[in-house]
Amino acid sequence: MKILKWLDVGLKRVEEAILALSIITITVMVAGNTVSRNLNMGSWAFTEEISQLALYMATFMGISYVARQGRHISMSAVFDNVPYKPRKALALIIPFVTAIILFVLAFYSYEYVMSVYNSGRTTSALRFPYYWMLIWAPIGFTLGGIQFLRNFWVNVRNKEVYLAAERKDYDSDSEVENPTNI
């Protein structure tokens, strides 16, 4: 169990580093290109490609990170307004179905990445393989699916409702302790 905890902490740090690096890269590329263009030094030809790569990294690695934190988009209007038992059922169904969908998307995105890889397509300015940009999709979908399965498992094992492995639903504690509100 300690190995899994250690791997989880390591993955979280890698996700945070990738997200931070990609956001900083986007900022530097866009701001640097704007300054360069306004000082009549011309545009940087590679800005769009580097920014696009960083955007793909942030988007797809962000799936896993927000699922881990319980900060993903949710149907909170429904979820927050139902009693404990339906909320617990939703807390089991939603992450499980989401994980399945993410694994299916990971499969199809992997197939697409492989087709781009086999085509030999490269970017126009830097001439690096285009699949480098796309590889983040199957990685992000797979890691996101794993996080949602983890969220599902936490809800299976605990009586309280969890939005993520380390984030309880804010209404669960009072409703579990006081079942007359159900």
N, C-alpha and C positions, 0 to 999 in steps of 0.2 A: 504494500500500500504506500510505503514511503517513496518508492520509485515513481509511482503514478503522480503523487503529490509534487515531487521534484520536477517531473516532466511537465506537469501543468504550470508550475511557477515559471519554468524555463520558457515554455510556449507563450505564456502571458508577456514575459519580458521581450521576447522576439517580436510578438505582435505590436507591442507598444513602440519598440524601436523602429519597426518598419513603418508604422503609422506616422511617427514623429519625423522620420527621415523623408517620407513622401510629402508631408505637408510643408516642411521646410524647403524641399526641392521645388515644389510648385511655387512657393512664395519667391524664392530667389530667381527662378526662371522668368516668371511673369514680371516681377519688379525690375530685375536686371535688364530684360529686353525693353521694357518701357523707358527706363532711364537711357539706355543706349540709343534707342530710336529718337528720343527727344533731344539728345545732345548731338544729333546728326552723325552718329557713328554707325548708323544702320542697324537693322534688325539681326538678331542671331538666328541663323538658319535652323539650328538644332533645338530651339526653345520649344516648339510645338511637340516634337517627339519626346523630349525628356519630360515635359509637363504631362503629356498623355500617359507615359509609362508610370509616372508618380500618381496620377489620378487613378489608373487601374489598380495600382498597389493599394492605395488608400481605400478605394471602394470595396474591393473584394476581401482584403484582410480585415477591414472594418466589420464585415459580417460576423466573423467569429468573435471579435473583441466586444461588440455591442451585445451579442448573445450571452457572452460570459458575464457581462456587467448587468444584464437585465434592462438595457437601455434601448432595445430595439423597438420598432414601430409595433404597436399592439392595438387590439380592439378594446381599449380601456373603457369606452363608453358602455359596452356590454359587460365586460369583465368586472368592473368596479361596482356595478349596480345589481349584481345577483347575490343571493345568499351563499353561505359557505359551501354547501354540497355541490351546487352547480359550478361554483368557481373552482373547486377542487377538480371536478371533472374536466372543466376547460383547461385547467393547468396541466392536466395529463394529456388531453387530446391535442391541444394546439402545438406544443413543442414536438410531439411525436410526428404529427403530420408535416410540420415544418421541416423536420429532419429528413423525412422521406423525400419531400420536394427538393430540398437542397442536395441530397445525394443524387437524385435524378438529374438535376441541373449540372452537378459536377461531372456526371458521366457524359452528358451531351457537350458540355464545354471542353472536356478532355478530347472528345472525338473531333471537335472543331479545331482545337490547338494542334492535334496531330495532322489534320488536313492542311493547315497552314504550314506546319513544319515540313511536311512532305512536298509542298509546293515550292519551298525555297524562297518565299517572299521576304523582302528586306525593306527597311524604311528608306525613304528617299534621301534624307540629309546625312544621317550617320551610317547608313548601310548596315545596321545590325539586324539580325533576324527578327521578323515581326512577331514570331511566337513568344519572344521574351515579354512582350507587352501582354499577351493573352494568357500566359501561363498562370497568372494570378487568379483567374476565374475558377478553374477547377480546384486550386489550392484553397481559396477562400470559401467556396461552396462546401468542400469536404470538411474543413475545420469548423465552419458554421454548423454543418449537420452534426458533427461530433458534440459541439457545445449544446445544441438543442436536445440531443439524446441525453446528455448529462443533466440538463434542466428537467427533462422528463423523469429520469431516474431519481433525482433528488425529491421530486414530488411523489414518486412511488414509495420511497423509503420513509418519508416524514408525514406527520399528520397535518402540519401547517402547509399553507400554500406558498410556494416559492416562485418568484419571477425569474430567478437565475439561481445557480448553485449556491451563491453566497448572499442572495438578496431575497428576503422574505417579502411577501405581499404585506403592505402596511396595515390592512384590515384583519388579517388572519388571526393574529394573537388574541384579540378581544373576542372574536367570534368563536374560536375553539374553546376558550376558557368559559364563555357564557353562551351555551347552546340554546338558550331561550330566544335569542335573536334570530335563530334560523328559521 
